[in-house]
């Protein structure tokens, strides 16, 4: 039960357990806090004890604990009104709310597009606005000052629409390692802009119904691409697709995401996270004939059996959680969002004989993600039968959603259950970065990312001081498989893995496409166009030869500092300069 390696147990104890608590006791605590009855307690405890499912670190740390922390990783700020101190929702009010959220362990995202551009006249004061970037610095300093709970520093996402007049200043805002270090940055790119790029047309930058300037869309796109090539930021959010595919299209508009981008959320939105560990569903092939049969198979029956218990337990978090703000509690109770995803996919798929990114791998990954989506929606509909649908459920409108239409094609019986009973949770799936929980699960591959390397060195604090410990890849150790490593996967394969996963995720997917300077420039730009065309909701790339890693390390990647040392102050959700993976604790 629990981690089987020294490093896995060390990190689980450091991140998620109370003083003196062992893994079994921590697992019992969480299962007890989330149970409906004794049968549910024993079923869920078995699933999490054997690490077939791992709730996000916030859930493991907070539930059943005396700590005043929130089990939610993901929040988005209330709408920031265009006023410094006056009126509901002003900048300083939102900054105060952000401090309260981060203090309890929650990461938070903001849409800064609501703030007027630099130099705009403020008529009441007869002065000029200093612009959104200047106000972002206030939030940045608060993030650095707030000591977040449970070994986490503050984590923030700053979003600006591509049509905001200050978009170029936003693009260049982090072309250093000193500015806005408490933020990840993303641009909310519209379909209108992408179509203008492809058509080679001009594009208006506007705010408050007024056009401020006109730019050449391909030139602005080139500027965005150059920034991501050199600095790995800003990321790109395809905001129209996010809203068009939203199950709650009829009652909310999304403008921002949580710090790692896998949860597009409305104002005051909150979402729970957890991951099914695909490596734990790899089982020996029954009656194996060594000369003809593969050694391993994927246990879909066990996955289907586990999902109802997980959905029921995670749904209980909504009612039993601590929330930093009453508005966040109201939002969570009205919609009951959760984001259940996967980790260990590369290790599992390659144990089955599918090289990462290959056609066989993509087909298998899609089958796993479709199974999770179908069974999560089935479980939520049956839970609605027992406990009622989420309060903002509107049968006529919800069932018209584009994701539900896709679900109807493969599982009409599930949609019939929703028609009969409603559904307990507005959203059910998401793929988050899982760096820490994957390490706790004996260093299985993270999320849907490829294996980074077969052996890594991690710093571990011991009574006698810090010690560097070698950590072997799970696939090598348990399955005897040396999978394709991150540097051996082409950038296009990365994007196709992202697109394949997104098809059966109702929220979004956090994944980083790794590349280096050998990639032709036009191929790099085509990655983002491919992501848009393939239905992705966002895209992030990491160039290991870019300027950010050069400034952070001043040496080769092989000699780069340990990830904990290399992460900028205040940026708990960032791209690890050693591995190129997103890490959100």
DRENLO-955288 format. One record per residue: x, z, y of N, C-alpha, C in turn; residue in three letters. Coordinates in pm, whole numbers, plus 50000, padded with zeros to 5 digits. Atoms other than C-alpha are relative to their C-alpha. Example, Ala and Ser with C-alpha at 12.3 -4.5 7.8 and 13.67 -1.06 7.14 Angstrom:
# residues 2
500895000049881512305078049550500905000050120ALA;499184999449881513675071449894499235007350109SER;
***
This chain:
# residues 585
500845000049881500005000050000500885000050125UNK;499305000149873501224991450348501314992549994UNK;498725007149997504654977950448500905004149885UNK;499114997550113507134974650165501474999550040UNK;498635000649954510244970250377500255010950103UNK;499634989649905512104995250590499644996250142UNK;500285004549864511754974450904498514999450026UNK;501455000749983508044968150848499405013850023UNK;500524986549985507365005150806500445006250132UNK;499484994549874509555014151104499174995250119UNK;500745005249885507734991151344498535004249998UNK;501384995250006504305001151217499925014450050UNK;500004986049957505165037851269500225001050151UNK;499674999349858506625031651615498844995350087UNK;501035006349916503735010151741498625006349985UNK;501414997850027500565022551578499625013849946UNK;500344987250063500815057251422500165011750096UNK;499824987549927500385091951565501245007249947UNK;498824992350039503265116551548499785006349863UNK;500074994150133503895126051185499074992949904UNK;500975007150083501305101451049500714989649915UNK;499455010850081502255079450753499004988549996UNK;500865011849999500775045150683498635003149938UNK;501264997250068498135058050441499065008050090UNK;500814991749911496925084250687499474991850118UNK;500445008549889496795058850972498914990449954UNK;500995009350054494895034350754498675007149974UNK;501224992250022492405061350653499315003250134UNK;500554996849869491945071051019499214988350056UNK;500675011849944491045035851127498774996449919UNK;501155003350085488785029050829498875010050021UNK;501034989949977486955061850888499314998050134UNK;500565002149866486475053751257499084988050005UNK;500745012649992484995019551177498974998349887UNK;500885001450116482915026450865498525000650040UNK;501454998349994479155022250831499545010849902UNK;500334990150103479015043350513501215001149908UNK;498854997750088481255054850230500444987349926UNK;499645012450069481095021750042500784990850092UNK;499305008549903482115003050354501385005550030UNK;498704993649976484915028050419501004996249891UNK;499085002850110486435022850074500374985249995UNK;499725014450003486114984850090500954996050111UNK;499165003749886487624981650437501395006349988UNK;498704993450016490375006850362500864992549899UNK;499235007650099491404986550056500544987150061UNK;499595012649937491514954250259501185002250094UNK;498944997649900493654969050538501205007049937UNK;498884993350066495724991250309500914990249929UNK;499205010350066496834960750113500394988950096UNK;499605008949889497274942350445499494985949982UNK;500645013250004494964913650357499394996850137UNK;500435001549861493524919250704500705010650082UNK;499374990449908495304935350997499304999050134UNK;500554999649865493374945651303501164999550099UNK;498975000449897495284940051626500565013950024UNK;499324987249980497724967151722499215009850082UNK;500814990949917495404981151988498945007049916UNK;501034994050086492694987051726500655010549910UNK;499324990750091495145003351484500455012650072UNK;499504988649924496535025651755498895008750055UNK;501034992749925493285035551929498915006249915UNK;501224995650069490505039151673500275012749916UNK;499844987250067490115074751549501105008650056UNK;498884992949941492995085551768499555008550118UNK;500294991749881493025112652035500534993550127UNK;499455006749882494855088652266498894993650084UNK;500985006349910492925076552570500404985450022UNK;499625014149993493615040052492498814991449957UNK;501055009450037491445009452449500414991949878UNK;499665008450115491284990052119499984985150032UNK;500095014049961490854957852315501354995250056UNK;498825006449942493904935752374499664992050124UNK;500305011049909492064910952590498945003350102UNK;500974998949891490374913452926500254988950100UNK;499855008449882489734890653221499385007450117UNK;500454993149880489304904053572498634995250046UNK;501155004849925486094903253764500444989650102UNK;499685010449902485934874154009500645006250124UNK;499314995049881488404879854293499404993250123UNK;500605005549879486524875254620501074997850107UNK;499005004049901488334859554913500005009650120UNK;499894989849896488784891855110501015010449954UNK;498944990750038491654916455118499455013849966UNK;500494986550024489774949455147498495001650019UNK;501414998549969486174942555252499114993349895UNK;500985006050089483154936055030500275002649854UNK;499914998150145482464938854659500914989549939UNK;499115009350070485174923454443501194995450082UNK;498865004149918487854922054713501325001449923UNK;498725000750070491514917354622500505013849958UNK;499474986850033492464954054637499125007349897UNK;500864994150104489434964754433500384994549863UNK;499625005950129490404940154159501385004949956UNK;498684994850035494004952754176499885014249944UNK;500234986450051492784988554126499434999649860UNK;500585001450133490664977653830501044995349899UNK;498955004850090493644959253682500935011349959UNK;499144988650031495764990753706499345008949895UNK;500724991750098493085010453517500004993549863UNK;500045007350127492904983353249501355000549930UNK;498675000050061496654980953191500435014149961UNK;499634986150031497035018753199499475004349863UNK;500574996750131494785020952891500454990449891UNK;499415008550103496724993752709499454986049992UNK;500595013350005494704962452788500764990050084UNK;499475011049920496184929352899498874993550076UNK;501075004949914494294911253173500384986650063UNK;499815013049936493874876053311499184998950127UNK;500675001849871492794864253657499934985250035UNK;500105013149937491554832753824500295001850149UNK;499644998849859493344830554160499534988150082UNK;500515011749928491614797754250498955003750103UNK;501054995849907488954817654436500555003950137UNK;499394995949874491444826854710500394987850083UNK;499765011549912491804803955011501484996550008UNK;498615004550002494984783355043500845005750115UNK;499064995449898498064792955241499764992450132UNK;500145006149867497704786755614498584997950046UNK;501405001949961493914785255609499605010550104UNK;500394991049891492264800955914499045010749948UNK;500924988950026490674835355869499325003150134UNK;500644999849868488154833656151499765014250051UNK;500294986449955487214870656161501225006850059UNK;498774993649954490844880556212500814991450096UNK;499245009549918491964849956408501464999349953UNK;498675001150060494884846956171499954989849887UNK;499915009850108496024825655878500265006949867UNK;499814994550133495874832655507501434997849951UNK;498675001550060499144838855324499924993449862UNK;500185007750122497654822255014500015008249872UNK;500124992850127497024831854650501305005449944UNK;498754995750062500684834154548500455013350061UNK;499594987449936501344861754803499205011749944UNK;500824989150054498434882154667500315002649853UNK;499584997850138499624876754310501145010149993UNK;498874990650000502704896754407499535014450002UNK;500574986450004500504927354463499715003949856UNK;500334997450140499204925054106501275001249917UNK;498744999650073502734918853984500685013750014UNK;499374987149979504064950854140499225011149931UNK;500814990150072501154971054001500314999549851UNK;499695001750143501894956853656501325006849965UNK;498704994050028505514968253679499975015250013UNK;500064985649977504515002953798499175007449895UNK;500894993350095501845009953537500705001149864UNK;499434997850134503255025153219498864998649900UNK;501105002450093500935009952961500135008849877UNK;500024990750114499915030952661500624993949876UNK;499615004050135501465029552315501124990049994UNK;498815008550006504855013152378499774986050058UNK;500285013249943503284984052569500215000450150UNK;499985002049856504174972352914498794991950042UNK;501145007749953501584955853135500134985349966UNK;500025014250035500544920453046498914993250081UNK;500945006849913498864895653282500114984849984UNK;500045014549992497814859253296499464996150137UNK;500475005449874497534841553630499624985449982UNK;500515013650015495404809753636499654994350137UNK;500445007249881494934784153911499504986249958UNK;500535013350028492804752853901500954989250052UNK;499105010949963494684719953919499604993650133UNK;500445006049874492594709654221500115009550120UNK;499824990849888493504740154435501104994750093UNK;499005005449906495434730654752501395005949984UNK;498684993850016498284754854664500584997949861UNK;499595001650139498784741154314501504997549985UNK;498565002750014502334728854377500815012850021UNK;499324987249983503414762954509499855008449874UNK;500254992750125501844778354196500914994949889UNK;499155005850104503764754353970501445005150011UNK;498604996349977507074764554127500215015150012UNK;499924985849966506294801654161500975007949912UNK;499134992550090508384812753859501254992049961UNK;498775007550029511344789053883501225008950027UNK;498954990049986513614819553862499705010749894UNK;500324989050092513744852153663499715012850076UNK;500264988149919512854875653947498575000650052UNK;501335000349940509434864654076498905000549894UNK;501214999650083506074873053915500335002449853UNK;499574997550139507764887153604498935007049917UNK;501104993850072504564905853514498904990449963UNK;501015010250025502684873053473500474989449904UNK;499955013550054502294843953239499134991550091UNK;500755008949911500994813953436499444988249922UNK;500635011950059498574786553332499214992650107UNK;500795008549910496924757553514498724996049927UNK;501295004550053493224751053455499834985250035UNK;500015014449980493324713353411498614994649965UNK;501345005650020490034694353444500074986249934UNK;500075013550054488934662953264500114989650111UNK;499905009249885488584646453606501464997150032UNK;498585001949970492284652153667500684991849890UNK;499365007450108493354639753322499634985350004UNK;500435014149989491314608153367500694993150116UNK;499285005949885492924602653708501464997449965UNK;498625002150045496364606753548500104987249919UNK;499965011750088495604580753282499704987150075UNK;500385011949923494084556953538500994997150114UNK;499045001949891496994561253782499365001250138UNK;500774999049877494604572354059500415012150083UNK;499824988549913494694596054354499015011049963UNK;500784988250040493214630954323499925009550118UNK;500214991149885491714654254584500295014649964UNK;499834985550008492874690154629499015006250097UNK;501114995249919489974710554759499765014949976UNK;500394986050011488694745554823498805002450092UNK;501174996949918485364758454945499214987950042UNK;500755012149968483814723754936500704990750097UNK;499265008149903486474709455168501244993949934UNK;498805006750049489164683955078501155003150096UNK;498854996349917492544696455204501084989350000UNK;499005010750008494784668355083499714991749876UNK;500135009050115495004639554837501394997349945UNK;498715002350065497814635554585499844988849899UNK;500025009850108498764609154332500015007649868UNK;500174991850121497544623754001501204998949905UNK;498845000650090500424609953786501225007450054UNK;498854992949942502964624554031499845015149985UNK;500234985750019501344658954017500175003749853UNK;499824997750145501224656653636501485000449965UNK;498555000150024504934647953637500625013250045UNK;499494987249950505604679353843499685011349903UNK;500384989950099503674700753594500864998849875UNK;499225002250121505504685053302501465004150019UNK;498624996249974508934689953463500165015250000UNK;499954985449998508154726653517499935005749859UNK;500114994950137507094732253157501244996649918UNK;498775003950068510164713453033501135009750033UNK;498884991649956512554734753237499745014949983UNK;500284985749987510764768353259498975005249900UNK;501024996050099508174769052974498725004950065UNK;501194996249925505544775653242499824990250116UNK;501234993850052502924770653356499494992949876UNK;500725006150111500934765053040498834992050054UNK;501155008349961497994741253046498765004549923UNK;501304997050058494374751352986499074988350028UNK;500965010949980491854723352933498645006650026UNK;501084990949964489174742153122498624994149975UNK;501315006050027486314717153084499675000549852UNK;500264998950143486734716852707499695014549963UNK;500274985850025486844754952707498545003150028UNK;501394997249964483494756252885499014991549919UNK;500905008750075481984726652700499785004649857UNK;500104995350138482684742252359499605014649990UNK;500314985749999481684777452462498615002549941UNK;501304996550058478904792452248499045005650105UNK;500834994149895477644810052563499984991250125UNK;500025009649889477594778752778498825002450093UNK;501244998549924474144788752896499965012450089UNK;500094987749921474994822653049501335004750057UNK;498734996049941478664823253155500864987850030UNK;499015010349969481404802253313501385006349990UNK;498664994750025484994807353206501004993350093UNK;498995005349908487864803553453501405005049967UNK;498694994250030490704823853296500045004449855UNK;499804995350137492134837152970500765013250002UNK;499154988250015493844868152839501474995850011UNK;498595003449971497674869952877500664989949907UNK;499365009950088498534848752572499144987749975UNK;500755012549996495774823252613499044997449886UNK;500885002950114493874826652284498565004250025UNK;501354995549971490834842552450499564995750140UNK;500665003349874489094823252731498815009450017UNK;501024989749981486814849552882499374998950139UNK;500674999849870484254852753165500465012250080UNK;499674988049923484604878253448499625012749924UNK;500124987450073485034913053294499904998049849UNK;500075002650143485164896552951501025008249923UNK;499154992250089486674915852661499854994649859UNK;500095005250137487524905452306500945007649908UNK;499224993550105488734922351990500754989749917UNK;499205009250080491444906751776500355006049865UNK;499534996050133492464908151412500354987549921UNK;499495011750073494164885651157499955002149850UNK;499905000450145493714877250791501414995449964UNK;498625002850039497144877050627499994990449881UNK;500125010350104497244844450431500945002349884UNK;499054997850110500264855550228499405008949891UNK;500594990650096498134882450060498904993549916UNK;500985007450081495714856149928500704989649911UNK;499245008450093498484837749744500185007749870UNK;499974993050129498174847049377500594990749894UNK;499465008550107499874834949057498904991449937UNK;500955008950067498164805348894499695005449861UNK;500354994750133496204818348589500434990349889UNK;499615008250115497514805848254501054989750035UNK;499015009349946500494790148427500794992949889UNK;499115008150084502194761548244501144995450090UNK;498905001749906505604760848406500404985450019UNK;499555013949989506184724148335499064991550086UNK;500955008749929503024711248508499265007050113UNK;500844993249902501244738148713500815005550117UNK;499354992849890502104750949060499985014949972UNK;499884985750030503194787149054498945008450069UNK;500894991949918500714798649317498734992450036UNK;501225006049947497154792849434499425009450106UNK;500614992149893495044804849727498685005649952UNK;501164993050054492374830549643498854999850103UNK;501115001249906489384817949844498895010049968UNK;501064990650037487024840649647500255013750061UNK;499674987049941488854871749763499804999750152UNK;500195001349856488864859250124498515000850035UNK;501454999749973485104853150112499435014049979UNK;500494986550027484554887649965500425009850109UNK;499484990849898486654904650235499314998450135UNK;500455002849864485134888150541498805008450044UNK;501134991949952481754906550552500395014350038UNK;499554986449970483494940550542500785000450131UNK;499205000649877485894930150819499104997950121UNK;500905002649888483164916151043499205012550034UNK;500794987849977481084947751000500855010750068UNK;499134989849941484044970451080500374996550144UNK;499605003949865485194950451383498835000350097UNK;501184998849915481644948951516499795014450043UNK;500164985949964481604986951510500965004350111UNK;499074996849892484614987451743499294998950135UNK;500685002549872482374973852020499275012550047UNK;500794988249963480175004952014500835012750010UNK;499244987550011482905030451943501285000050083UNK;498775001649923485625018552180499975007850131UNK;499834995749862486945033552500500254987550083UNK;499815011449910486765008952790500575005150133UNK;499484995749869488795011153111498945000250109UNK;500985001449892485805000353324498594998749942UNK;501385001450049482005002753286499554985449994UNK;500395014250003481684965453366500514993349872UNK;499465005650124483904957253068499165004549880UNK;500864995050108481784979152842498694992249995UNK;501275007249995478594961952958500174985849948UNK;499735013750045480104927552901500194999649849UNK;499744999750144481324937052552498725002649922UNK;501224996750071477994952352448498984988650006UNK;500975010849985475974922752578500324987949914UNK;499595012250072477994896552386500695002849867UNK;499414995650127479894915352112501014989949946UNK;498975009650040482764890252106501035006549907UNK;498794996550073485484892451846500784987249974UNK;499165011550026488394869651759500825002249874UNK;499314998350127489354869551391500794987449967UNK;499135011450026492274847351301500855001849877UNK;499135000250117495194843551065501445002850040UNK;498554999649989498854851151019500574996649863UNK;499355003250126501374842150751499664986249946UNK;500465012950050500034806650731501144991149951UNK;498885008450044503404789150708500505004649864UNK;499544994850129504594811950427499034996549888UNK;501005002550104501324807650237499904985249966UNK;500145014450025500974770050279501194994249927UNK;498805005450064504564763550177500175005549859UNK;500014995050139504214785949870499134991049911UNK;500895008950075501434761949768500574985949988UNK;499355013150012503804732549804499744990650116UNK;500295008349884502754720050148501025002750111UNK;499054997949890505684716150390499265001250133UNK;500674997449873504704729250733499874987250083UNK;500245011749916503114702150948499724987249924UNK;500245012150079502734677450660498494997749988UNK;501435002550018499364660450590499345009949904UNK;500554990350095498854683450291499825013750062UNK;500094987149932499544713950504498815000250096UNK;501105000649904497084702950773498655000649929UNK;501255000050076494374696650513499715014149947UNK;500194986450052494924730950354499665009750113UNK;500274991049888495024748750691498574998650049UNK;501365002249954491764732650796498985006049902UNK;500904994150100490124743550469499945015250015UNK;499974985549981491244779650525499245003850126UNK;500664996449874490084779950888498504997449995UNK;501435002850015486754763950800499335011049917UNK;500544989250083486214790050527499805012750081UNK;500114987949917486894818250771498864998750099UNK;501075001949902484584803551035498625000949934UNK;501305000250067481714796950793499615014049954UNK;500334986950056481924831150628499855010650109UNK;500184990649889482334849950957498624998150064UNK;501335002449943479204833351098498905004449903UNK;500984995250098477354840350774499895015350007UNK;500014985449997478384876950786499345005350127UNK;500584995649873477414880051153498504997950004UNK;501455002350006473984864751091499325010549913UNK;500574989750088473354888850804500085013850066UNK;499894987449926474574917451023498915000850108UNK;501105000349903472054906551288498685003549933UNK;501204996150075469374909951022499885015249990UNK;499994985450018470404946350975500005007650132UNK;499784992249878471334956451330499504993250127UNK;500475007249882469954929951565501064990750056UNK;499115009749937471444900451752500615005950127UNK;499434995449873473714904752054498974998050112UNK;501094999949902471554911652363499774986950075UNK;500175012349924472194878552542499794987849910UNK;500305011150091471384857652235498694993350041UNK;501185008349970468964829652326499984989249892UNK;499995008550119468014811452007500024985250037UNK;500105014249967467044778252167501314994750055UNK;498785004849934470194775852377501245001949914UNK;498824997450083472724791752142500134989549891UNK;499975009650111471774768151860500264985750045UNK;499665013249947472364738252091501494998550027UNK;498575000549971476044747052129500744990149913UNK;499255010450070478624721452025500725005649877UNK;499354994250118480464745251791498985002449889UNK;501064997950100477184754051618499604986849935UNK;500305013250056476464716951576501034996149895UNK;498935002750097479824713351400499815008649876UNK;500244991150113479014743451182498844994949914UNK;501185004950072475654728051089500384988749903UNK;499605011350084477444697550943500565004549865UNK;499354995750124479364717850683499295011749932UNK;500674988150057477194748950635498605001450058UNK;501364999249946473534741950714499295012949960UNK;500634987550042472554773050517500355011550094UNK;499594989549905474534794850761499224998650130UNK;500775002049877472824779151062498545004049978UNK;501374995550031469474785350889499915015250007UNK;499994985449988470434822250864499985004350147UNK;499984996749857471184822551237498624997350060UNK;501345003049949467844805851309499005010949960UNK;500944990050051466094832551100500255013850060UNK;499694986149962467954864051209500685001350135UNK;499114999049885469964855251518501435002349952UNK;498614997350038473664864251522500495012250077UNK;499574987249943475374897351590501074998350107UNK;498835001649913478454883951769500034986050059UNK;500065013149936478594855752023501134990949954UNK;498815007450046482104844951912500655008149889UNK;499454993050116483974853051593501444996549966UNK;498675004250044487274834151564500944997250115UNK;498935002149903490544831951751501315001049924UNK;498684998450062494224828151662500955005150106UNK;499134993449903496464852351849501454999449953UNK;498614997850043500234855951852500085013349927UNK;500044988150086500954881551581501415005149969UNK;498614996550026504634889451623500205013649938UNK;499744986450047504454926951573499295002949869UNK;500684996850126501774929451304500594991849885UNK;499365007850107503504901451110501305006449956UNK;498784992750035506754920651125499665012449917UNK;500434988350078504904951651004499584996149858UNK;500385005150133503584930550714501204993749932UNK;498765003750071507184926950592500534986350042UNK;499435012049941508094898050822499444987249941UNK;500615012850034505584871850718500034991150125UNK;499985009249886505464840950938498885003550097UNK;500924995349895503654846851267498894990050027UNK;501145008549964500144832951324500004987049924UNK;499905013350062500174795651261501354993650033UNK;498665005149968503834792451362500804997749873UNK;499105001650115506544779651127500935012049988UNK;498964989950019509214802450984501084997850106UNK;498925001649903511834809551249501344998349930UNK;498765001050076514734816051013499845008149872UNK;500124993350129515344828650662500445014550006UNK;499564986249978517114860050782500125002050150UNK;499864996349860516814876751122500615013950008UNK;499444986749976518584906851268499145006950105UNK;500854992649908516374933051432500635013650032UNK;499524986649967517384964451623498995010649957UNK;500854989050045516014996551469500645013050049UNK;499504987149955516335030951627499975010049884UNK;499904989950105517505057551381500485013150063UNK;499514987249944518395094651426501454999450045UNK;498595000949962522035084151451500274989250104UNK;499835010449899521395056651707499414986749955UNK;500565013150033520355020151716500844993249894UNK;499345006850111521155000351405499424986049987UNK;500475013650021520944962851349499754997849851UNK;500415001450139519054955151029499614985649972UNK;500385013550040518754921850850498605000149940UNK;501375001150048515164911350784499814986249938UNK;500165012750071514484884650524498584994650020UNK;501305006649990511654859650562499165003349876UNK;500924996250108508614869450351499934989149892UNK;500125011050096508364834850191501194998949908UNK;498795000350083511954835950069499985011749902UNK;499914988050082511704871549943498935000649892UNK;501124998250091508264870449777499674987749917UNK;500415012350069507714833949684501194991349957UNK;498845008350032511264820749654499954986350065UNK;500175012949932510394793349904500715000450135UNK;499375001649869512584782450193499234989350077UNK;500865009349926510074767250429500714992950112UNK;499465007149883510624743750719500125009850115UNK;499804990949887512114763451005499584993250131UNK;500565004949874510964760051364500764987950054UNK;499205011049944513844737251465499944987549912UNK;500115011650090513104714351168498634993450008UNK;501355005449982509474707951274499974991750127UNK;500055008349880508874679151513498945005350096UNK;500964995449899507024685951836498614994549972UNK;501315005750031504234662351733499345007549885UNK;500564992150110503804681651407499465013450049UNK;500494987649941503494713651610498614997950061UNK;501275002649931500684698251817498894997149899UNK;501025003050100498864685051510499565012649925UNK;500374987250059498974719851354499055007550094UNK;500864993749900497494733551677498604993950000UNK;501305006849995494724707251683499195002749873UNK;500694997350126493904712751316499395013949999UNK;500514986249997493514750251369498855001450098UNK;501014998449895491444746251686498624995449956UNK;501305005550039488684726551511499025010649950UNK;500894989950056487334757751342500185013650068UNK;499874987849920488114783251612499074998950119UNK;500985001149892485274790651853500555004850134UNK;499334996149875487584807052112501194990750019UNK;498855009049984491134793752133501135004649910UNK;498874998150088494524793151966501265002050083UNK;498704998149936497844807152081501084994249910UNK;498905006150076500694785051965500984993850097UNK;498975005949917503974773752114500654988349927UNK;499325011750055505384738952056501475000650040UNK;498564998849974509164742352024500664986349996UNK;499255012549996511504714052118501325002550070UNK;498744998749928514904707352271500234987450083UNK;499755010749903516524683452518500214986449935UNK;499855013050066516954656352254498694992149999UNK;501295006950000513244648152282499914990550118UNK;500195009349888512604616752491498915005150093UNK;500904994849898510814624952816498564995149981UNK;501345005350017507844602152751499315005949876UNK;500574993550118507364617452404499545014150034UNK;500374986549960507314652052561498674999850076UNK;501245000749924504614642352810498824996349911UNK;501075004350089502624626152532499465011649915UNK;500484988450075502404659952354498745005850064UNK;501144994249929500034672852621498804990749998UNK;501105009750010497994640952620499405000249859UNK;500484999150137497774643252241499145012549981UNK;500764987550012496624679452265498624998450064UNK;501285002249932493894669352513499094990949917UNK;500805009650077492764639552306499525005949867UNK;500324994650133492774659751981499055012050006UNK;500994989449989490404686352117500555014050018UNK;499444986849975492824714752191499475005750132UNK;500464993549877491844740052457501155003950091UNK;498834997149918495374744752583501254995849927UNK;498725003950061499034737252520501135007150073UNK;498804993649946502324755752569501214994549925UNK;498785004850065505814742552503501185008950039UNK;498784992349973509224759052486501204991449967UNK;498795007950014512434739452541501185009649990UNK;498924990450018515324759252397501224996650085UNK;498915003849909517654739952629499585001050146UNK;500524999249864515564747952937500735010150086UNK;499324991549903516564767153247499725014849977UNK;500334985850012514764799553161500905007149901UNK;499164993250098516704807552847501455000350047UNK;498635000149950519944797353017500235011550097UNK;499854989149905519354822353297499865013649934UNK;500214987250067518154849553063501225004349919UNK;498964996350095521084848052824501414996950050UNK;498675003949957523964829852989500914996549884UNK;499205003050118525094820652639499144991849905UNK;500745008350094524014800652335498865007949938UNK;501134993650066520774807652155500475009049887UNK;499534992150112522734820451857500515013750045UNK;499474987549949524304847352076499045007250093UNK;500974994149908521144855352269499705014449961UNK;500324986250031520114891852297498775001149912UNK;501204997550080517504907152071498774998050086UNK;501205002949923513954897952175499595011250093UNK;500424989049914513204932752310500855000650126UNK;499124999249884516224930952539499814988350094UNK;500045012249920515584895652659498714998050075UNK;501285002049934511964899152766500055005450141UNK;499974995449862511554901353144499175012750017UNK;500714987649971510414934653287498534997250029UNK;501425000949970506664938653283499274989049926UNK;500675011550062505984907853071499885001949851UNK;500114997250142504864921452738499514988049923UNK;500405012550062503134888652659500874989050059UNK;499085010249949505904862952694500494991649884UNK;499355008050103507804836152508501365006149971UNK;498744994150042510634851752312501124989850018UNK;498955009849975513844834852435500884997249880UNK;499235002750121515404837552091499244990749905UNK;500765007450101512614823951871499104989250059UNK;500975009249942510444804852118498575003349964UNK;501354996050037507424823951986499385008650108UNK;500724990849913504774840552198499965013749934UNK;500054986250051504834878152162499125008150094UNK;500894991649919502024900452282499875013949941UNK;500054986450055502814932452096498935001749899UNK;
***
